[in-house]
């Protein structure tokens, strides 16, 4: 039966780290936050009036849209040796005073999502094959017992151990999980539906343009 394809996944995982500045910074920030308070450099607030038309007339329905853009101060990150030296050098090389938190969190979520989709892709055939083998085994058991089985338990022995552990299987549950796997492709757009779609560019703060999908 197929297992998890580690040989395919590992270069994909390291590629996400190697090819994405935002991912490296956020991984470094995780280590930073274990030893320090989460750095907050300040908030940039901007506002504008919005209405249904291009101009706002008296008695028009309108709203005041306020955007809040917090930043990480680069100085605090560069000076802390709990973060990877190469990543600190990259932050220093931007020449920015701060890093746009919304931008970095957004890219990190998108890249973690890419990694999880790859894991799901590489486990898909293995789960299908495992369910097929379970169905085959259940068919043999049903022939011997002459009755249908929906829930059953098996004794599992770990490699190198003499101890056994009972594992309960529910065929209907396993089948529903596999059915849900077929809908995973529809989740790709979800990675963009969080935080805010509006990044405000401000002098001295590092951000970037969103990737083109």
C-alpha positions in Angstrom: 0.0 0.0 0.0 1.2 3.5 -0.8 2.6 5.5 2.1 3.4 9.2 2.4 5.9 10.3 -0.3 8.5 12.0 1.9 11.0 12.1 -1.0 8.6 14.3 -3.0 7.4 16.4 -0.1 10.7 17.3 1.5 12.1 19.4 -1.4 8.7 21.1 -1.8 8.7 22.0 1.9 12.3 23.3 1.9 11.5 25.2 -1.4 8.8 27.1 0.3 11.3 28.2 3.0 14.1 28.9 0.5 12.0 30.9 -2.0 9.9 33.1 0.2 11.3 36.0 2.3 8.0 36.4 4.2 8.0 32.7 5.3 11.6 32.9 6.6 10.8 36.1 8.6 7.7 34.5 10.1 9.5 31.3 11.0 12.2 33.5 12.6 9.6 35.6 14.4 8.2 32.4 16.0 11.7 31.8 17.6 11.9 35.5 18.5 8.5 35.4 20.3 9.5 32.3 22.4 12.2 34.5 24.1 10.7 38.0 23.8 7.5 39.8 23.7 6.0 40.0 20.3 7.4 43.2 18.8 5.0 45.9 17.7 6.5 49.0 16.1 3.3 51.0 15.8 0.1 51.4 13.9 -0.6 53.3 10.7 -4.2 54.5 10.5 -5.8 55.7 7.3 -9.4 56.6 6.5 -11.6 57.5 3.6 -15.2 58.1 2.9 -16.9 55.5 0.6 -20.3 55.7 -1.1 -22.1 53.9 -3.9 -21.1 56.5 -6.4 -17.9 58.3 -7.4 -18.9 61.4 -5.5 -20.6 61.8 -2.1 -23.8 64.0 -2.3 -25.9 65.2 0.7 -28.1 62.5 2.1 -26.2 59.8 0.2 -25.5 56.5 2.1 -21.8 56.6 2.9 -19.4 55.1 5.4 -16.0 56.0 6.9 -13.6 53.2 6.1 -10.7 53.0 8.6 -7.6 50.8 7.9 -5.3 49.8 10.7 -1.8 48.6 9.6 0.5 47.4 12.4 4.2 47.0 11.9 7.1 45.0 13.2 10.1 47.2 14.0 13.1 45.8 12.0 15.6 47.1 14.6 14.3 44.8 17.3 14.4 41.7 15.0 17.9 42.5 13.6 19.5 42.9 17.0 18.1 39.7 18.5 20.3 36.6 18.1 17.5 34.1 18.6 16.6 34.7 15.0 18.5 33.0 12.2 21.5 35.2 11.2 20.8 34.9 7.4 17.2 36.1 8.0 18.3 39.0 10.1 20.7 40.0 7.3 17.8 39.9 4.8 15.7 42.1 7.0 18.6 44.6 7.4 19.1 44.6 3.6 15.5 45.8 3.0 16.5 49.2 4.6 13.0 49.4 6.0 12.2 50.7 9.5 9.3 48.3 9.9 7.6 45.2 8.3 3.9 45.3 7.5 2.3 42.8 9.8 -0.8 42.2 7.7 1.3 41.5 4.6 3.7 39.0 6.4 0.9 37.2 8.1 -1.1 36.9 4.9 1.8 35.5 2.9 2.6 33.1 5.8 -1.0 31.8 5.8 -1.0 31.4 2.0 2.3 29.4 2.1 1.3 27.2 5.0 -1.9 26.5 3.0 0.2 25.5 0.0 2.2 23.1 2.1 -1.0 21.5 3.6 -2.5 21.1 0.1 0.6 19.3 -1.0 0.4 17.0 2.0 -3.2 16.2 1.1 -2.3 15.6 -2.5 0.5 13.1 -1.5 -1.7 11.2 1.0 -4.8 10.9 -1.3 -3.9 7.7 -3.1 -2.7 6.1 0.2 -6.0 6.8 1.9 -8.0 5.5 -1.1 -5.9 2.3 -1.1 -6.2 1.8 2.6 -10.0 2.1 2.5 -10.1 -0.4 -0.4 -8.0 -2.9 1.6 -10.3 -2.4 4.7 -13.3 -3.1 2.4 -11.7 -6.3 1.2 -10.9 -7.5 4.7 -14.5 -6.7 5.8 -15.9 -8.7 2.9 -13.9 -11.7 4.0 -15.1 -11.3 7.6 -18.7 -10.9 6.5 -18.4 -14.2 4.6 -17.3 -16.0 7.7 -19.9 -14.4 10.1 -22.7 -14.3 7.5 -23.8 -10.8 8.6 -22.9 -7.3 7.6 -20.3 -5.3 9.5 -20.5 -1.6 9.9 -18.3 -1.1 13.1 -15.6 -3.5 14.1 -12.3 -3.5 16.0 -8.9 -5.0 15.2 -5.8 -5.6 17.3 -2.8 -3.6 16.1 0.8 -4.6 16.9 3.5 -1.9 16.5 6.7 -2.9 14.8 9.2 -4.2 17.3 6.7 -4.5 20.1 4.7 -7.4 21.5 1.9 -5.2 22.9 -1.3 -4.9 21.0 -3.8 -2.1 20.9 -7.5 -2.3 19.9 -8.5 0.1 17.1 -12.2 0.6 16.3 -13.2 1.2 12.6 -16.4 2.6 11.4 -16.8 2.1 7.7 -19.4 4.8 7.2 -17.1 7.3 9.0 -14.1 6.3 6.9 -16.1 6.6 3.7 -17.4 10.0 4.6 -13.8 11.2 5.3 -12.8 10.1 1.8 -15.8 11.7 0.3 -14.8 15.0 1.9 -11.3 14.7 0.5 -12.9 15.2 -3.0 -14.0 18.7 -2.0 -10.5 19.9 -0.9 -9.7 21.5 -4.2 -12.5 24.0 -3.6 -10.6 25.3 -0.5 -7.8 26.9 -2.5 -9.5 30.3 -2.6 -9.9 30.3 1.2 -6.3 31.3 1.8 -7.1 34.8 0.5 -10.2 35.3 2.6 -8.7 36.6 5.9 -7.4 39.7 7.7 -7.9 42.4 5.2 -7.6 42.7 1.4 -6.2 46.2 1.8 -2.5 46.7 2.3 -1.6 50.4 2.7 1.9 51.2 1.4 3.8 53.7 3.6 7.3 55.0 3.4 9.7 53.2 5.6 7.6 50.0 5.9 8.4 46.9 3.9 5.5 45.3 2.1 5.1 43.9 -1.4 2.6 43.2 -4.2 0.4 40.1 -3.9 1.4 37.2 -6.1 -0.4 36.6 -9.4 -2.5 33.4 -9.3 
